[in-house]
Amino acid sequence: MNKPALLIIYTGGTIGMKAHPVTGELVPFRFEHVLEEVPELQKFGYRMDTYSFDPVVDSSDIFPEFWVRLALLIEEKYDKYRGFVILHGTDTMSYTASALSFMLENLEKPVILTGSQLPIGLPRTDGKENFISAVEIAAAVDGEGHALVPEVCIFFQDELFRGNRTFKYNAEEFRAFRSPNFPPLAEAGIHIKYNKKHIRYPERWGKPLRVHTKLGTDVAIIKIFPGIEKRIIQAVLNAPGLRAVILETYGQGNAPSAPWLLEILASSIDRGIIILNITQCPAGSVAMDTYACGIRLKEIGVLSGFDMTTESAIAKIMLLTGQYSENKEVKYFLSQPLNGEF
């Protein structure tokens, strides 16, 4: 009987570090020896192949080219494995998970990102539990052999989240990620409980995977704050080649009612710059019909980002501006949920 096969992809990050025996400095170890570090994985009886990026990539050095490389690797190996576990640094894990969720169209297998706050070789590491549970979820199928979670997800500290709904919440605690606008897809206790009503399943199984690798990076973020100056906003919106801006606003999508701000934003939209409104609040949604400030933004053509995270909004805009040269198409798909991002 063939064993279920998984591919473990190590990109870098704290989970793959070990203390140097002499200096004590944290250094990457050869990740093909991962089973030596986590012998518990052998009890599953899965076949686990490993692929390690060489050199490994610190998560603060992640660029869209990395996402393309990762997506193409999954495409190349897609038919050989039941699921994929990606070990990744935590700082940009939500960006990578969001990007892959849009780049991997018709995904029918789990792509589970995980990592740790402490290296896997330390006694108190959170890496082992995260890794073991991610592997179990990546291999889980129903009675018909279909994946229980055919999505790009993040597993961290007993919870499985839809990847494009997450953000890194805490730099020091083991519970590093949050998904305040969407419930966990699974929760790990004595057993792993799958919340199937929240998991996205294909309308029809068997569609071929499509991988999108054209990403636009002519994007900027403007975070509104009391006292933000006109010249700063002008400098960003007048940047050569700028295609789209994420406007991080207050509350339910509100910004100052200063005439100069509305004039600059309206002028930029008229010049073809797409402006997407995202709330600064960790939880909740943009609702530009609620307050006068939001209504004015909507009237000049600012688009609602609904309850998307900034990480998801960035990834989605990069995908759409990479795929479409016409703003009409980009704006249309920004208003449509592609993979459960809002």
JOVEN-V829578 format. One record per backbone hydrogen bond with DSSP energy under -0.5 kcal/mol. CO is the residue of the C=O (numbers start at 1). NH is the residue of the N-H. E is the energy in kcal/mol with one decimal. If there is no record, write none. Layout:
co & nh & e
CO & NH & E
CO & NH & E
//
This chain:
co & nh & e
4 & 47 & -3.1
5 & 82 & -3.2
5 & 83 & -0.8
6 & 8 & -0.6
6 & 49 & -2.5
7 & 9 & -0.6
7 & 85 & -2.3
8 & 10 & -0.6
8 & 51 & -2.7
9 & 11 & -0.7
9 & 87 & -3.2
10 & 53 & -2.8
11 & 57 & -3.8
13 & 16 & -1.2
14 & 17 & -1.9
15 & 120 & -1.2
16 & 29 & -1.9
17 & 121 & -0.9
18 & 27 & -2.7
20 & 24 & -1.8
25 & 20 & -2.7
25 & 27 & -0.5
27 & 18 & -2.6
29 & 31 & -0.6
30 & 33 & -1.8
31 & 34 & -1.6
33 & 36 & -1.3
33 & 37 & -0.9
34 & 37 & -0.7
34 & 38 & -2.1
38 & 41 & -1.8
39 & 42 & -1.5
40 & 43 & -1.4
41 & 44 & -1.5
42 & 45 & -1.0
46 & 48 & -0.7
47 & 6 & -2.7
47 & 49 & -0.6
49 & 8 & -3.3
51 & 10 & -2.9
56 & 58 & -0.5
58 & 61 & -2.5
59 & 62 & -1.1
63 & 66 & -1.8
63 & 67 & -1.1
64 & 68 & -2.2
65 & 69 & -2.1
66 & 70 & -2.4
67 & 71 & -2.8
68 & 72 & -2.5
69 & 73 & -1.7
70 & 74 & -2.2
71 & 75 & -2.3
72 & 76 & -2.4
73 & 77 & -2.0
74 & 78 & -0.9
75 & 78 & -0.6
77 & 80 & -1.5
77 & 81 & -0.8
78 & 81 & -0.7
82 & 110 & -0.5
83 & 7 & -1.8
84 & 112 & -2.9
85 & 9 & -3.3
85 & 87 & -0.6
86 & 88 & -0.6
86 & 114 & -2.5
87 & 11 & -2.5
87 & 12 & -0.7
90 & 93 & -0.9
92 & 96 & -2.2
93 & 97 & -2.8
94 & 98 & -2.2
95 & 99 & -2.6
96 & 100 & -2.7
97 & 101 & -1.8
98 & 102 & -1.1
99 & 102 & -0.7
99 & 103 & -2.2
100 & 104 & -2.3
103 & 105 & -1.1
103 & 212 & -2.3
104 & 107 & -0.9
105 & 210 & -2.5
108 & 147 & -0.6
110 & 84 & -2.4
111 & 113 & -0.6
111 & 153 & -2.6
112 & 86 & -2.9
113 & 155 & -2.5
114 & 88 & -2.3
119 & 122 & -1.7
122 & 125 & -1.6
126 & 130 & -1.9
127 & 131 & -2.7
128 & 132 & -3.0
129 & 133 & -2.2
130 & 134 & -2.1
131 & 135 & -2.2
132 & 136 & -2.1
133 & 137 & -2.5
134 & 138 & -2.3
135 & 139 & -1.3
136 & 140 & -0.7
137 & 140 & -0.8
140 & 148 & -2.1
142 & 145 & -1.9
146 & 142 & -2.7
149 & 151 & -1.9
151 & 111 & -2.3
151 & 153 & -0.6
152 & 163 & -2.5
153 & 113 & -3.2
154 & 156 & -0.5
154 & 161 & -3.0
156 & 159 & -1.3
158 & 188 & -2.7
159 & 156 & -2.4
159 & 161 & -0.5
160 & 185 & -3.2
160 & 186 & -1.1
161 & 154 & -2.2
162 & 165 & -1.9
163 & 166 & -1.3
164 & 309 & -0.5
167 & 169 & -0.5
167 & 178 & -2.0
174 & 176 & -2.0
176 & 169 & -3.5
176 & 170 & -1.6
178 & 167 & -1.5
179 & 182 & -1.4
185 & 195 & -2.9
186 & 160 & -2.7
187 & 189 & -0.6
187 & 193 & -3.0
191 & 189 & -2.5
191 & 193 & -0.7
192 & 194 & -0.6
193 & 187 & -2.1
193 & 195 & -0.5
194 & 196 & -1.4
195 & 198 & -2.1
195 & 199 & -0.6
196 & 199 & -0.7
199 & 201 & -0.6
204 & 207 & -0.6
210 & 105 & -2.5
210 & 212 & -0.5
211 & 213 & -0.5
213 & 215 & -0.8
217 & 219 & -2.0
218 & 243 & -2.6
218 & 244 & -1.6
220 & 246 & -2.7
221 & 223 & -0.5
222 & 224 & -0.7
222 & 248 & -2.8
225 & 228 & -2.1
229 & 232 & -0.5
229 & 233 & -1.7
230 & 234 & -2.5
231 & 235 & -2.1
232 & 236 & -1.9
233 & 237 & -2.6
234 & 238 & -1.7
236 & 239 & -1.7
239 & 242 & -1.8
243 & 274 & -2.4
244 & 220 & -1.5
245 & 247 & -0.6
245 & 276 & -2.9
246 & 222 & -2.8
246 & 248 & -0.8
247 & 249 & -0.8
247 & 278 & -2.6
248 & 224 & -2.6
249 & 280 & -2.7
250 & 253 & -2.2
250 & 254 & -2.8
252 & 287 & -3.1
254 & 250 & -2.8
258 & 261 & -0.7
258 & 262 & -1.7
259 & 263 & -2.5
260 & 264 & -2.2
261 & 265 & -2.5
262 & 266 & -2.7
263 & 267 & -2.5
264 & 268 & -2.2
265 & 269 & -2.3
266 & 270 & -2.3
267 & 271 & -1.3
268 & 273 & -2.3
269 & 272 & -1.6
274 & 245 & -3.0
275 & 303 & -2.9
276 & 247 & -3.2
276 & 278 & -0.6
277 & 305 & -2.1
278 & 249 & -2.5
287 & 290 & -1.7
291 & 295 & -2.4
292 & 296 & -2.2
293 & 297 & -1.6
294 & 298 & -2.3
295 & 299 & -2.3
296 & 300 & -1.4
297 & 302 & -2.4
298 & 301 & -1.2
303 & 277 & -3.3
305 & 308 & -2.2
306 & 286 & -2.3
309 & 313 & -2.4
310 & 314 & -2.6
311 & 315 & -2.0
312 & 316 & -2.7
313 & 317 & -2.5
314 & 318 & -2.4
315 & 319 & -2.3
316 & 320 & -2.7
317 & 321 & -2.9
318 & 216 & -3.0
318 & 322 & -1.4
319 & 323 & -1.6
320 & 324 & -2.6
326 & 329 & -0.6
326 & 330 & -1.5
327 & 331 & -3.0
328 & 332 & -1.8
329 & 333 & -2.3
330 & 334 & -1.9
331 & 335 & -1.1
332 & 335 & -0.8
333 & 336 & -0.9
336 & 338 & -0.5
//
